[in-house]
Amino acid sequence: VQLQASGGGLVQAGGSLRLSCAVSGTRFRIAAMGWYRQTPGKQRELVAGISGSSANYADSVLGRFTISRDNAGNTVYLQMNSLKPEDTAVYYCNVRETNWSNFWGQGTQVTVSS
């Protein structure tokens, strides 16, 4: 299984970025997809997840970030608006198959300057 993430970069506070993660090679149906983030010295945390038509968000991004999937269900997006310096992190996409196998993308850096 391969997950190719893209869309990270440097943006000023208040700006927007859109992350994409294309998934290929799954053997089972995708049960859920999500975005996590990690900063040095901290545990990786869930930012947003989507399963079917249901989405959930970390409190810190609620109302600012939106997770979505394409119609084929093989690409997951994270639209990030009103970015804050505390959103700076490496963002990882995650896929869970229906057999509970879990896969991670390579990570993409998001840096928000104040």
Salt bridges, closest charged atoms under 4 A:
GLU45 OE2 - ARG37 NE 2.75
ASP87 OD1 - ARG37 NH1 2.98
ASP87 OD2 - ARG64 NH1 2.74
